Amino acid sequence: MAATTQLHVVKNALADALAALPALSGVQIGTAYLGDESALESIQFRSPDRAVQDWVHEGRLTREEEMTIDGVVWVVKPGKGETIIRSARGRAVELWAAVEGYLRGSAAGATIENTVLMVTTTAYGTEEGIHPQGRYCQLEFSITAKVRLRV
């Protein structure tokens, strides 16, 4: 059987690893955008995912795939006013720090539980506003990973 994309394998492994982190206990983890199913605190991967495959020098039976998984850290805090705005933003940054800490702080994270060769992260900033349940903060991020595929 020919090797194909490993995007689904990496997304599932990353979601499972994040769900197991003590710092993310109680945080909803979604491998796709959750929309109105979102909990007050969640980490969601969003489409479209991007993946590019290149042949490598080891021969025609090996390819490398580089994939980018975009996502958001979503936090809603009940209430209104500046204190709640700061609380929502602070919690979103705290949750992102747990994700980054996992990816950068251990061999398991740096390889997403041995599913990738390398991983890098980028956080793009926040969007904040009014939500029916209070104030929200959405921190957008990208995770780029490289995988070696063998036929």
PyRosetta script that sets phi, psi and omega in degrees:
from pyrosetta import init, pose_from_sequence

init()
pose = pose_from_sequence("MAATTQLHVVKNALADALAALPALSGVQIGTAYLGDESALESIQFRSPDRAVQDWVHEGRLTREEEMTIDGVVWVVKPGKGETIIRSARGRAVELWAAVEGYLRGSAAGATIENTVLMVTTTAYGTEEGIHPQGRYCQLEFSITAKVRLRV")
pose.set_psi(1, 134.4)
pose.set_omega(1, -179.2)
pose.set_phi(2, -74.8)
pose.set_psi(2, 146.4)
pose.set_omega(2, 176.8)
pose.set_phi(3, -71.0)
pose.set_psi(3, 144.3)
pose.set_omega(3, 178.5)
pose.set_phi(4, -132.7)
pose.set_psi(4, -170.7)
pose.set_omega(4, -177.3)
pose.set_phi(5, -57.0)
pose.set_psi(5, 145.7)
pose.set_omega(5, 176.1)
pose.set_phi(6, -109.6)
pose.set_psi(6, 14.9)
pose.set_omega(6, -177.3)
pose.set_phi(7, -55.9)
pose.set_psi(7, -45.8)
pose.set_omega(7, -179.0)
pose.set_phi(8, -65.1)
pose.set_psi(8, -36.8)
pose.set_omega(8, 179.2)
pose.set_phi(9, -64.9)
pose.set_psi(9, -44.6)
pose.set_omega(9, -178.6)
pose.set_phi(10, -67.8)
pose.set_psi(10, -44.2)
pose.set_omega(10, 179.0)
pose.set_phi(11, -60.0)
pose.set_psi(11, -44.7)
pose.set_omega(11, -179.7)
pose.set_phi(12, -65.3)
pose.set_psi(12, -43.6)
pose.set_omega(12, -179.9)
pose.set_phi(13, -63.4)
pose.set_psi(13, -42.3)
pose.set_omega(13, 179.3)
pose.set_phi(14, -64.6)
pose.set_psi(14, -45.9)
pose.set_omega(14, 179.6)
pose.set_phi(15, -61.2)
pose.set_psi(15, -43.3)
pose.set_omega(15, 179.8)
pose.set_phi(16, -64.3)
pose.set_psi(16, -41.3)
pose.set_omega(16, 179.8)
pose.set_phi(17, -66.1)
pose.set_psi(17, -42.2)
pose.set_omega(17, 179.2)
pose.set_phi(18, -64.9)
pose.set_psi(18, -41.5)
pose.set_omega(18, -179.9)
pose.set_phi(19, -62.3)
pose.set_psi(19, -25.2)
pose.set_omega(19, -178.5)
pose.set_phi(20, -87.4)
pose.set_psi(20, -8.1)
pose.set_omega(20, -178.8)
pose.set_phi(21, -73.0)
pose.set_psi(21, 129.8)
pose.set_omega(21, 177.6)
pose.set_phi(22, -57.1)
pose.set_psi(22, -36.2)
pose.set_omega(22, -178.7)
pose.set_phi(23, -66.9)
pose.set_psi(23, -17.5)
pose.set_omega(23, -179.6)
pose.set_phi(24, -110.5)
pose.set_psi(24, 17.0)
pose.set_omega(24, 178.3)
pose.set_phi(25, -57.9)
pose.set_psi(25, 128.3)
pose.set_omega(25, 179.6)
pose.set_phi(26, 85.5)
pose.set_psi(26, -5.4)
pose.set_omega(26, 178.5)
pose.set_phi(27, -88.8)
pose.set_psi(27, 130.0)
pose.set_omega(27, 178.6)
pose.set_phi(28, -71.0)
pose.set_psi(28, 132.5)
pose.set_omega(28, 178.2)
pose.set_phi(29, -117.0)
pose.set_psi(29, 126.1)
pose.set_omega(29, 179.9)
pose.set_phi(30, -125.8)
pose.set_psi(30, 134.3)
pose.set_omega(30, 178.5)
pose.set_phi(31, -84.3)
pose.set_psi(31, 3.6)
pose.set_omega(31, 174.1)
pose.set_phi(32, -148.5)
pose.set_psi(32, 168.4)
pose.set_omega(32, 178.9)
pose.set_phi(33, -61.9)
pose.set_psi(33, 133.5)
pose.set_omega(33, -173.6)
pose.set_phi(34, -100.1)
pose.set_psi(34, -14.9)
pose.set_omega(34, 177.6)
pose.set_phi(35, 53.3)
pose.set_psi(35, -130.4)
pose.set_omega(35, -176.9)
pose.set_phi(36, -75.4)
pose.set_psi(36, 1.8)
pose.set_omega(36, 172.7)
pose.set_phi(37, -90.3)
pose.set_psi(37, 2.3)
pose.set_omega(37, -177.3)
pose.set_phi(38, -67.7)
pose.set_psi(38, 135.7)
pose.set_omega(38, 172.3)
pose.set_phi(39, -77.0)
pose.set_psi(39, 176.3)
pose.set_omega(39, 179.3)
pose.set_phi(40, -66.0)
pose.set_psi(40, -25.5)
pose.set_omega(40, 174.3)
pose.set_phi(41, -132.5)
pose.set_psi(41, 121.8)
pose.set_omega(41, 179.3)
pose.set_phi(42, -151.9)
pose.set_psi(42, 157.9)
pose.set_omega(42, 170.9)
pose.set_phi(43, -121.5)
pose.set_psi(43, 122.9)
pose.set_omega(43, -173.7)
pose.set_phi(44, -128.4)
pose.set_psi(44, 135.9)
pose.set_omega(44, 170.8)
pose.set_phi(45, -87.0)
pose.set_psi(45, 142.5)
pose.set_omega(45, -176.9)
pose.set_phi(46, -124.4)
pose.set_psi(46, 151.1)
pose.set_omega(46, 178.2)
pose.set_phi(47, -90.9)
pose.set_psi(47, 161.5)
pose.set_omega(47, 1.1)
pose.set_phi(48, -85.0)
pose.set_psi(48, 141.1)
pose.set_omega(48, 171.6)
pose.set_phi(49, -78.7)
pose.set_psi(49, 153.4)
pose.set_omega(49, 179.2)
pose.set_phi(50, -125.1)
pose.set_psi(50, 137.6)
pose.set_omega(50, 177.5)
pose.set_phi(51, -144.6)
pose.set_psi(51, 139.9)
pose.set_omega(51, 177.9)
pose.set_phi(52, -130.3)
pose.set_psi(52, 135.0)
pose.set_omega(52, 179.0)
pose.set_phi(53, -114.2)
pose.set_psi(53, 136.5)
pose.set_omega(53, 177.4)
pose.set_phi(54, -128.7)
pose.set_psi(54, 142.2)
pose.set_omega(54, 172.8)
pose.set_phi(55, -71.0)
pose.set_psi(55, 141.8)
pose.set_omega(55, 178.5)
pose.set_phi(56, -108.7)
pose.set_psi(56, 174.3)
pose.set_omega(56, -171.1)
pose.set_phi(57, -76.6)
pose.set_psi(57, -5.8)
pose.set_omega(57, -176.7)
pose.set_phi(58, -77.3)
pose.set_psi(58, -2.8)
pose.set_omega(58, 180.0)
pose.set_phi(59, 128.4)
pose.set_psi(59, 173.0)
pose.set_omega(59, -173.9)
pose.set_phi(60, -74.5)
pose.set_psi(60, -4.7)
pose.set_omega(60, -179.5)
pose.set_phi(61, -93.6)
pose.set_psi(61, 3.5)
pose.set_omega(61, -177.5)
pose.set_phi(62, -126.5)
pose.set_psi(62, 136.0)
pose.set_omega(62, 175.2)
pose.set_phi(63, -133.2)
pose.set_psi(63, 155.4)
pose.set_omega(63, 170.7)
pose.set_phi(64, -112.3)
pose.set_psi(64, 140.5)
pose.set_omega(64, 177.9)
pose.set_phi(65, -119.0)
pose.set_psi(65, 128.1)
pose.set_omega(65, 174.0)
pose.set_phi(66, -110.5)
pose.set_psi(66, 125.7)
pose.set_omega(66, -176.7)
pose.set_phi(67, -124.1)
pose.set_psi(67, 150.1)
pose.set_omega(67, 175.4)
pose.set_phi(68, -123.9)
pose.set_psi(68, 125.8)
pose.set_omega(68, 177.8)
pose.set_phi(69, -111.5)
pose.set_psi(69, 115.4)
pose.set_omega(69, 176.7)
pose.set_phi(70, -92.3)
pose.set_psi(70, 151.2)
pose.set_omega(70, 179.6)
pose.set_phi(71, -162.9)
pose.set_psi(71, -177.9)
pose.set_omega(71, 178.2)
pose.set_phi(72, -138.5)
pose.set_psi(72, 147.2)
pose.set_omega(72, 164.2)
pose.set_phi(73, -98.6)
pose.set_psi(73, 123.0)
pose.set_omega(73, -174.7)
pose.set_phi(74, -115.6)
pose.set_psi(74, 125.8)
pose.set_omega(74, 178.4)
pose.set_phi(75, -134.9)
pose.set_psi(75, 130.8)
pose.set_omega(75, 172.5)
pose.set_phi(76, -121.0)
pose.set_psi(76, 129.6)
pose.set_omega(76, 176.4)
pose.set_phi(77, -116.1)
pose.set_psi(77, 126.3)
pose.set_omega(77, 177.6)
pose.set_phi(78, -63.2)
pose.set_psi(78, 143.8)
pose.set_omega(78, 177.8)
pose.set_phi(79, 116.2)
pose.set_psi(79, -169.3)
pose.set_omega(79, 178.4)
pose.set_phi(80, -150.7)
pose.set_psi(80, 168.5)
pose.set_omega(80, 178.8)
pose.set_phi(81, 98.9)
pose.set_psi(81, 172.4)
pose.set_omega(81, -174.4)
pose.set_phi(82, -61.1)
pose.set_psi(82, -38.4)
pose.set_omega(82, -179.8)
pose.set_phi(83, -61.6)
pose.set_psi(83, -41.0)
pose.set_omega(83, 180.0)
pose.set_phi(84, -71.0)
pose.set_psi(84, -40.6)
pose.set_omega(84, 176.9)
pose.set_phi(85, -56.7)
pose.set_psi(85, -49.1)
pose.set_omega(85, -179.5)
pose.set_phi(86, -65.0)
pose.set_psi(86, -36.2)
pose.set_omega(86, 179.7)
pose.set_phi(87, -65.6)
pose.set_psi(87, -43.6)
pose.set_omega(87, 179.2)
pose.set_phi(88, -63.8)
pose.set_psi(88, -45.7)
pose.set_omega(88, 179.6)
pose.set_phi(89, -63.8)
pose.set_psi(89, -44.1)
pose.set_omega(89, 179.6)
pose.set_phi(90, -61.7)
pose.set_psi(90, -40.3)
pose.set_omega(90, 179.2)
pose.set_phi(91, -68.7)
pose.set_psi(91, -38.9)
pose.set_omega(91, 177.6)
pose.set_phi(92, -61.2)
pose.set_psi(92, -43.7)
pose.set_omega(92, 178.3)
pose.set_phi(93, -65.0)
pose.set_psi(93, -39.3)
pose.set_omega(93, 178.4)
pose.set_phi(94, -62.1)
pose.set_psi(94, -42.7)
pose.set_omega(94, 178.9)
pose.set_phi(95, -67.0)
pose.set_psi(95, -41.5)
pose.set_omega(95, 177.5)
pose.set_phi(96, -62.7)
pose.set_psi(96, -38.6)
pose.set_omega(96, 178.3)
pose.set_phi(97, -60.3)
pose.set_psi(97, -35.9)
pose.set_omega(97, 177.4)
pose.set_phi(98, -66.4)
pose.set_psi(98, -39.9)
pose.set_omega(98, 177.2)
pose.set_phi(99, -63.9)
pose.set_psi(99, -49.9)
pose.set_omega(99, 178.8)
pose.set_phi(100, -61.4)
pose.set_psi(100, -40.7)
pose.set_omega(100, 178.8)
pose.set_phi(101, -59.8)
pose.set_psi(101, -39.8)
pose.set_omega(101, 176.9)
pose.set_phi(102, -66.0)
pose.set_psi(102, -48.2)
pose.set_omega(102, -175.4)
pose.set_phi(103, -69.5)
pose.set_psi(103, -32.2)
pose.set_omega(103, -176.0)
pose.set_phi(104, -103.4)
pose.set_psi(104, -13.7)
pose.set_omega(104, -170.1)
pose.set_phi(105, -100.9)
pose.set_psi(105, -0.1)
pose.set_omega(105, -178.8)
pose.set_phi(106, -153.5)
pose.set_psi(106, 159.5)
pose.set_omega(106, 177.4)
pose.set_phi(107, -64.0)
pose.set_psi(107, -38.1)
pose.set_omega(107, 179.3)
pose.set_phi(108, -62.6)
pose.set_psi(108, -42.1)
pose.set_omega(108, 179.4)
pose.set_phi(109, -70.8)
pose.set_psi(109, -41.1)
pose.set_omega(109, -178.5)
pose.set_phi(110, -64.1)
pose.set_psi(110, -20.2)
pose.set_omega(110, 177.7)
pose.set_phi(111, -117.3)
pose.set_psi(111, 10.9)
pose.set_omega(111, -175.7)
pose.set_phi(112, 42.9)
pose.set_psi(112, 64.4)
pose.set_omega(112, 177.9)
pose.set_phi(113, 58.3)
pose.set_psi(113, 42.8)
pose.set_omega(113, 177.1)
pose.set_phi(114, 65.6)
pose.set_psi(114, 26.3)
pose.set_omega(114, 176.2)
pose.set_phi(115, -98.5)
pose.set_psi(115, -15.6)
pose.set_omega(115, -177.7)
pose.set_phi(116, -132.4)
pose.set_psi(116, 162.3)
pose.set_omega(116, 176.7)
pose.set_phi(117, -81.3)
pose.set_psi(117, -36.5)
pose.set_omega(117, -178.3)
pose.set_phi(118, -158.5)
pose.set_psi(118, 160.0)
pose.set_omega(118, 179.6)
pose.set_phi(119, -146.0)
pose.set_psi(119, 143.2)
pose.set_omega(119, 173.8)
pose.set_phi(120, -132.2)
pose.set_psi(120, 157.7)
pose.set_omega(120, -179.2)
pose.set_phi(121, -129.7)
pose.set_psi(121, 152.7)
pose.set_omega(121, 174.3)
pose.set_phi(122, -143.2)
pose.set_psi(122, 130.7)
pose.set_omega(122, 171.8)
pose.set_phi(123, -106.4)
pose.set_psi(123, 132.1)
pose.set_omega(123, -173.1)
pose.set_phi(124, -96.2)
pose.set_psi(124, -14.9)
pose.set_omega(124, -177.7)
pose.set_phi(125, 126.8)
pose.set_psi(125, -170.8)
pose.set_omega(125, -172.7)
pose.set_phi(126, -124.4)
pose.set_psi(126, 156.4)
pose.set_omega(126, 167.5)
pose.set_phi(127, -122.7)
pose.set_psi(127, 134.7)
pose.set_omega(127, -177.3)
pose.set_phi(128, -133.3)
pose.set_psi(128, 151.4)
pose.set_omega(128, 179.3)
pose.set_phi(129, -176.8)
pose.set_psi(129, -167.4)
pose.set_omega(129, -178.8)
pose.set_phi(130, -92.8)
pose.set_psi(130, 137.3)
pose.set_omega(130, 179.5)
pose.set_phi(131, -126.1)
pose.set_psi(131, 151.8)
pose.set_omega(131, 178.7)
pose.set_phi(132, -54.6)
pose.set_psi(132, -24.8)
pose.set_omega(132, -179.7)
pose.set_phi(133, -100.4)
pose.set_psi(133, 6.2)
pose.set_omega(133, 178.9)
pose.set_phi(134, 145.7)
pose.set_psi(134, -128.1)
pose.set_omega(134, 179.0)
pose.set_phi(135, -117.9)
pose.set_psi(135, 145.1)
pose.set_omega(135, 179.7)
pose.set_phi(136, -122.3)
pose.set_psi(136, 156.7)
pose.set_omega(136, 170.0)
pose.set_phi(137, -135.7)
pose.set_psi(137, 130.8)
pose.set_omega(137, 177.7)
pose.set_phi(138, -120.9)
pose.set_psi(138, 115.2)
pose.set_omega(138, 178.8)
pose.set_phi(139, -102.0)
pose.set_psi(139, 118.6)
pose.set_omega(139, -177.9)
pose.set_phi(140, -90.2)
pose.set_psi(140, 143.7)
pose.set_omega(140, -179.4)
pose.set_phi(141, -146.3)
pose.set_psi(141, 163.6)
pose.set_omega(141, 171.5)
pose.set_phi(142, -131.6)
pose.set_psi(142, 139.9)
pose.set_omega(142, 173.9)
pose.set_phi(143, -121.3)
pose.set_psi(143, 122.3)
pose.set_omega(143, 179.1)
pose.set_phi(144, -110.4)
pose.set_psi(144, 132.3)
pose.set_omega(144, -177.8)
pose.set_phi(145, -134.6)
pose.set_psi(145, 152.7)
pose.set_omega(145, 177.8)
pose.set_phi(146, -120.6)
pose.set_psi(146, 134.6)
pose.set_omega(146, -177.8)
pose.set_phi(147, -127.0)
pose.set_psi(147, 145.0)
pose.set_omega(147, 172.3)
pose.set_phi(148, -101.3)
pose.set_psi(148, 124.9)
pose.set_omega(148, 179.9)
pose.set_phi(149, -104.0)
pose.set_psi(149, 136.8)
pose.set_omega(149, 176.2)
pose.set_phi(150, -121.9)
pose.set_psi(150, 138.0)
pose.set_omega(150, 179.8)
pose.set_phi(151, -81.0)
pose.dump_pdb("model.pdb")
